[in-house]
Amino acid sequence: MKLKGRVAIVTGSSMGIGEAIARIYAENGARVVINSRSLDRARRVAENLARAGFDALPLAADVADGAQVHRMVRQTVERWGRLDILVNNAGTSMIAPSVELSEADWRRTLDVDLTGPLLCAQAAAREMISRGGGVILNISSILGETGLPMRAAYCAAKHGLIGLTKALAVEWAQHHIRVVAINPAYIETPMDAGDQTSGGYTPADIRRRTPQGRYGTPEEVAQCALFLASEDARYITGSVVNVDGGWLAYGGW
């Protein structure tokens, strides 16, 4: 029960990595906001957690909209009186030849993957500062540390998210707010399944390129997020933790 009594918002938690993080937080004593742009999808996960005996609140919000973010944080505090943990997990993928990448697709990717985490962090920090501290985790990507063809918008956003993590960590340390980024590699999720066609790769390609020879799982990322949100990680801030099966360490082909 590493998070007993804590309150957490996990954005984009209706599926994939976000859903796995929300579940493991609930299993470890946290009360959890399940967020999606779709209230129906958020309710599905919250109801599953409730049937298992956990306290979960479904809230619809587009993280790229400041007013919706503010309302989500306000509703969380109205429900439970506090906010201790924010996981900025909501994100979108964008794969397109850079010469053809539209301005609209570029802006939408940065809005969701970079501006959204900033808006959520600002709203959460206002509550955390007034209550003596908290933890903010930003789910970035190995593409925040390296690059791939046709991922200009996504790489730019994830590189930016790592920079944002470091800036907020050093600025908010005085308020006892820790800010840490997690870089997953290729994780078996619905988003990855959708990217395979436009990205021109197969599961066999990922297994060959990853030193551990397999995809990661949402649960493995969630275990890392549990540790980083807990008191076990109380001296970790401004860091970037790779959950990548050795992908970034490998310089071969």
C-alpha positions as CSV (number, residue, x, y, z in Angstrom):
1,M,0.0,0.0,0.0
2,K,2.7,2.5,-1.1
3,L,0.1,5.2,-1.9
4,K,-2.4,4.7,0.9
5,G,-4.5,7.9,1.4
6,R,-3.1,9.6,-1.7
7,V,-5.2,11.1,-4.5
8,A,-3.9,10.8,-8.1
9,I,-5.0,12.1,-11.5
10,V,-3.9,9.9,-14.4
11,T,-4.6,11.6,-17.7
12,G,-5.4,9.4,-20.7
13,S,-6.2,6.5,-18.4
14,S,-9.0,4.8,-20.3
15,M,-6.6,2.4,-22.0
16,G,-3.0,1.2,-22.3
17,I,-0.3,2.6,-20.0
18,G,-2.6,5.1,-18.3
19,E,-5.1,2.4,-17.4
20,A,-2.3,0.2,-16.0
21,I,-1.0,3.0,-13.9
22,A,-4.4,3.9,-12.6
23,R,-5.0,0.3,-11.6
24,I,-1.7,-0.2,-9.8
25,Y,-2.2,3.1,-7.9
26,A,-5.6,2.0,-6.8
27,E,-4.3,-1.4,-5.7
28,N,-1.7,0.4,-3.6
29,G,-4.3,2.6,-1.8
30,A,-4.7,5.7,-3.9
31,R,-8.0,7.2,-4.9
32,V,-7.7,7.7,-8.7
33,V,-9.2,10.0,-11.3
34,I,-9.7,8.2,-14.6
35,N,-9.4,10.7,-17.4
36,S,-10.3,10.6,-21.1
37,R,-11.8,13.0,-23.6
38,S,-14.7,10.4,-23.6
39,L,-16.6,10.2,-20.4
40,D,-18.0,6.8,-21.5
41,R,-14.4,5.4,-21.8
42,A,-13.4,6.9,-18.5
43,R,-16.5,5.4,-16.8
44,R,-15.8,1.9,-18.1
45,V,-12.4,1.9,-16.4
46,A,-13.7,3.6,-13.2
47,E,-16.6,1.1,-12.9
48,N,-14.2,-1.8,-13.3
49,L,-12.1,-0.5,-10.5
50,A,-15.1,0.2,-8.4
51,R,-16.3,-3.5,-8.8
52,A,-12.8,-4.5,-7.5
53,G,-13.4,-2.3,-4.4
54,F,-11.4,0.7,-5.3
55,D,-12.3,4.4,-5.3
56,A,-12.2,5.9,-8.8
57,L,-13.7,9.0,-10.3
58,P,-14.3,9.3,-14.1
59,L,-13.7,12.7,-15.5
60,A,-13.8,13.8,-19.1
61,A,-11.3,16.5,-20.1
62,D,-9.2,17.4,-23.1
63,V,-5.7,18.2,-21.6
64,A,-5.0,20.7,-24.3
65,D,-7.9,22.9,-23.1
66,G,-6.9,24.9,-20.0
67,A,-10.5,25.4,-18.8
68,Q,-11.2,21.7,-18.9
69,V,-8.0,20.9,-17.1
70,H,-8.8,23.4,-14.4
71,R,-12.3,21.9,-14.0
72,M,-10.8,18.4,-13.7
73,V,-8.5,19.5,-10.9
74,R,-11.3,21.4,-9.1
75,Q,-13.6,18.4,-9.3
76,T,-10.9,16.1,-7.9
77,V,-10.3,18.4,-4.9
78,E,-14.0,18.8,-4.4
79,R,-14.4,15.0,-4.2
80,W,-11.4,14.1,-2.1
81,G,-10.1,17.4,-0.6
82,R,-6.6,17.0,-2.0
83,L,-4.3,16.2,-4.9
84,D,-1.0,14.4,-4.3
85,I,0.0,12.9,-7.7
86,L,-0.4,13.8,-11.3
87,V,0.6,11.5,-14.1
88,N,0.7,13.3,-17.5
89,N,0.1,10.2,-19.6
90,A,-2.4,11.5,-22.2
91,G,-0.8,11.7,-25.6
92,T,-1.2,11.3,-29.3
93,S,1.0,9.8,-32.0
94,M,1.8,11.5,-35.3
95,I,3.6,9.7,-38.1
96,A,4.0,11.5,-41.5
97,P,6.8,12.5,-43.9
98,S,8.1,15.8,-42.5
99,V,7.9,17.6,-45.8
100,E,4.1,16.8,-45.9
101,L,3.4,17.3,-42.2
102,S,0.5,19.7,-41.9
103,E,0.5,22.7,-39.6
104,A,-2.7,21.4,-38.0
105,D,-1.2,18.0,-37.2
106,W,2.0,19.6,-35.9
107,R,0.0,21.9,-33.6
108,R,-2.3,19.2,-32.4
109,T,0.6,16.9,-31.5
110,L,2.3,19.6,-29.5
111,D,-0.9,20.7,-27.9
112,V,-1.7,17.3,-26.5
113,D,1.9,16.0,-25.9
114,L,3.5,19.1,-24.6
115,T,1.1,22.0,-23.8
116,G,-1.3,19.5,-22.1
117,P,1.3,18.4,-19.6
118,L,2.2,22.0,-18.8
119,L,-1.4,23.0,-18.3
120,C,-2.1,19.9,-16.1
121,A,1.2,20.5,-14.1
122,Q,0.3,24.1,-13.5
123,A,-3.2,23.3,-12.3
124,A,-1.9,20.5,-10.1
125,A,1.0,22.5,-8.7
126,R,-1.3,25.2,-7.4
127,E,-3.0,22.6,-5.2
128,M,0.2,20.9,-4.3
129,I,2.0,24.1,-3.3
130,S,-0.9,25.0,-1.0
131,R,-0.8,21.6,0.6
132,G,2.9,21.1,1.1
133,G,4.0,19.1,-1.9
134,G,3.3,16.3,-4.4
135,V,4.6,14.3,-7.3
136,I,4.2,14.9,-11.1
137,L,5.2,12.2,-13.5
138,N,5.5,12.9,-17.2
139,I,5.2,9.9,-19.6
140,S,7.6,10.8,-22.3
141,S,9.2,8.3,-24.8
142,I,12.5,7.0,-26.0
143,L,11.8,9.4,-28.8
144,G,12.3,12.2,-26.3
145,E,16.0,11.1,-26.3
146,T,16.5,10.1,-30.0
147,G,14.8,10.4,-33.3
148,L,13.1,8.4,-36.0
149,P,12.0,9.3,-39.6
150,M,8.5,10.7,-40.0
151,R,8.2,11.5,-36.2
152,A,9.1,15.2,-36.4
153,A,6.1,16.5,-34.3
154,Y,6.2,13.6,-31.9
155,C,9.9,13.8,-31.3
156,A,9.8,17.5,-30.8
157,A,7.0,17.2,-28.3
158,K,8.7,14.5,-26.3
159,H,12.1,16.2,-26.3
160,G,10.2,19.3,-25.1
161,L,8.5,17.3,-22.3
162,I,11.9,16.1,-21.0
163,G,13.0,19.7,-20.9
164,L,9.8,20.8,-19.2
165,T,10.3,18.0,-16.6
166,K,13.8,19.3,-15.7
167,A,12.7,23.0,-15.5
168,L,9.7,22.3,-13.3
169,A,11.7,20.0,-11.1
170,V,14.3,22.5,-10.2
171,E,11.8,25.4,-9.9
172,W,9.3,23.5,-7.7
173,A,11.7,21.5,-5.5
174,Q,11.4,24.3,-2.9
175,H,7.7,23.5,-2.7
176,H,8.4,19.8,-2.1
177,I,7.1,18.9,-5.6
178,R,9.0,16.2,-7.4
179,V,8.8,16.1,-11.2
180,V,10.1,13.0,-13.1
181,A,9.9,11.7,-16.7
182,I,9.5,8.1,-17.8
183,N,10.6,7.1,-21.2
184,P,8.8,3.9,-22.4
185,A,10.1,2.2,-25.5
186,Y,7.7,0.1,-27.6
187,I,4.9,-1.0,-25.4
188,E,2.2,-3.4,-26.5
189,T,-0.8,-1.0,-26.5
190,P,-3.6,-0.1,-28.9
191,M,-1.6,3.0,-29.9
192,D,1.3,0.9,-31.1
193,A,-1.0,-1.4,-33.0
194,G,-2.4,1.7,-34.9
195,D,1.2,3.0,-35.6
196,Q,2.5,-0.2,-37.2
197,T,0.9,0.5,-40.6
198,S,1.7,4.2,-40.9
199,G,5.1,3.7,-39.3
200,G,6.1,0.8,-41.5
201,Y,7.3,-1.6,-38.9
202,T,6.2,-5.0,-37.5
203,P,6.4,-6.6,-34.1
204,A,9.2,-8.7,-35.4
205,D,11.2,-5.5,-36.1
206,I,10.7,-4.3,-32.5
207,R,11.8,-7.7,-31.1
208,R,14.9,-7.7,-33.3
209,R,15.9,-4.1,-32.3
210,T,15.2,-4.4,-28.6
211,P,18.1,-6.0,-26.6
212,Q,15.7,-7.9,-24.4
213,G,14.0,-9.2,-27.5
214,R,10.4,-8.3,-26.8
215,Y,7.9,-5.5,-26.4
216,G,7.4,-4.0,-22.9
217,T,4.0,-4.2,-21.2
218,P,1.9,-1.4,-19.7
219,E,2.2,-3.1,-16.3
220,E,6.0,-2.8,-16.4
221,V,5.7,1.0,-17.0
222,A,3.1,1.1,-14.2
223,Q,5.5,-0.6,-11.8
224,C,8.0,2.2,-12.5
225,A,5.4,4.9,-12.1
226,L,4.4,3.3,-8.7
227,F,7.9,3.4,-7.4
228,L,8.5,7.0,-8.6
229,A,5.3,8.3,-7.0
230,S,6.0,6.6,-3.7
231,E,8.2,7.7,-0.7
232,D,10.8,5.2,-1.9
233,A,11.7,7.7,-4.6
234,R,11.6,10.8,-2.3
235,Y,15.1,12.0,-3.4
236,I,14.5,11.5,-7.1
237,T,13.5,14.6,-9.1
238,G,14.4,16.1,-12.5
239,S,15.4,12.6,-13.6
240,V,14.5,10.7,-16.8
241,V,13.9,6.9,-16.3
242,N,14.0,4.7,-19.3
243,V,11.7,1.7,-19.4
244,D,13.0,0.4,-22.7
245,G,14.5,-3.1,-22.5
246,G,17.9,-1.6,-23.4
247,W,16.7,0.2,-26.6
248,L,18.5,3.5,-26.0
249,A,21.7,1.8,-24.8
250,Y,22.0,-0.3,-28.0
251,G,24.0,1.3,-30.7
252,G,24.0,-1.6,-33.2
253,W,21.7,-2.5,-36.1
